[in-house]
């Protein structure tokens, strides 16, 4: 799994305003983090270790299956 590619895919899916209104972090234990800040418009998607309203911890394999 390429973290940069997967981050870009999430960024495309989220768009400018996904309407969530919060911060979500996908902690991929074997790869890194995908952070979605939907509390601001335009939404921000990056790989920073910021505080989130909800953190989902899973393997990259499981992450690939839920997309």
C-alpha positions as CSV (number, residue, x, y, z in Angstrom):
1,X,0.0,0.0,0.0
2,X,1.3,3.5,-0.9
3,X,0.2,6.0,1.7
4,X,0.5,9.0,-0.6
5,X,-1.7,7.3,-3.3
6,X,-4.3,6.3,-0.7
7,X,-4.3,9.8,0.8
8,X,-4.9,11.3,-2.6
9,X,-7.8,8.9,-3.2
10,X,-9.4,10.0,0.2
11,X,-8.8,13.6,-0.7
12,X,-10.7,13.2,-4.0
13,X,-13.6,11.4,-2.2
14,X,-13.8,14.0,0.5
15,X,-13.7,17.0,-1.9
16,X,-14.0,20.6,-0.6
17,X,-16.9,20.0,1.8
18,X,-18.0,16.5,2.7
19,X,-20.3,17.8,5.4
20,X,-18.9,15.7,8.3
21,X,-18.0,18.8,10.3
22,X,-15.3,17.1,12.3
23,X,-11.9,15.5,12.3
24,X,-11.2,11.9,11.5
25,X,-7.9,10.0,11.7
26,X,-7.3,6.7,10.1
27,X,-4.3,5.2,12.0
28,X,-2.9,2.5,9.7
29,X,-0.7,0.7,12.2
30,X,1.7,-0.7,9.6
31,X,1.9,2.4,7.3
32,X,1.0,5.8,8.9
33,X,-1.9,8.2,9.3
34,X,-4.5,9.6,7.0
35,X,-6.1,12.7,8.7
36,X,-9.3,14.3,7.5
37,X,-10.2,17.7,8.8
38,X,-13.7,18.4,7.7
39,X,-14.2,21.0,10.4
40,X,-13.0,23.6,7.9
41,X,-13.9,24.4,4.3
42,X,-12.2,23.5,2.2
43,X,-11.6,20.2,3.9
44,X,-8.0,19.2,4.5
45,X,-6.6,15.7,4.0
46,X,-3.0,15.0,4.9
47,X,-0.8,12.6,6.8
48,X,-0.3,14.7,10.0
49,X,-0.6,13.3,13.5
50,X,-3.2,15.8,14.6
51,X,-5.9,15.4,17.3
52,X,-9.1,14.0,15.9
53,X,-12.7,13.7,17.0
54,X,-12.6,10.1,15.9
55,X,-9.6,7.8,15.4
56,X,-10.0,4.6,13.6
57,X,-7.1,2.2,14.0
58,X,-6.7,-0.7,11.5
59,X,-4.2,-2.4,9.3
60,X,-3.6,-1.2,5.8
61,X,-5.1,-4.4,4.5
62,X,-8.4,-3.8,6.3
63,X,-8.3,-0.1,5.2
64,X,-8.1,-1.2,1.6
65,X,-11.1,-3.5,2.0
66,X,-13.4,-0.8,3.4
67,X,-12.8,1.8,0.6
